[in-house]
Amino acid sequence: MVDGRWYSTYDGVTTSSSRTFDIDHEVPLKEAWDSGAWRWTPDKRKAFANDLGYVNSLIAVSASSNRSKSDRDPAEWMPPNSSDTCRYLKAWVGVKYRWRLAVDSREKSSILGLLRNCPEQMQLPDLA
């Protein structure tokens, strides 16, 4: 067991018990599958699931917030901690862009609407 404190940016929870935290895929595996990963080779799917090469791919969050999010996209779920909105959207778009995953129209509309409240200096890839 490792001692320390962990902070879940999704919901603002801090804990010293690693048992109450999960490692979450910012873009859930099922969402990736539905967005084009079904076309990938097994090796590419494994690389996505274990992507340690991009800081925004995986995140430690409270188990309860991870369960709440499940496999939903930003049109269906956003972090309850509203101060995490912009970071979450940037991570979501970054992962989708990195892996060339599709963004459906409802997801895109939701992301663009929410980004209106984020700082201008937040640079994102084109969502077209």
ABEGO torsion letter per residue (X at the ends): XBBEBBBBAAAGBBBABAAABBBBBABBAAAAAAAGAAABBAAAAAAAAABAABAAABBBBBAAAAAAAEABBAAABBBABAAAAAAAAAAAAAAAAAAGBBBBAAAAAAAAAAAAABBAABBBBBAX
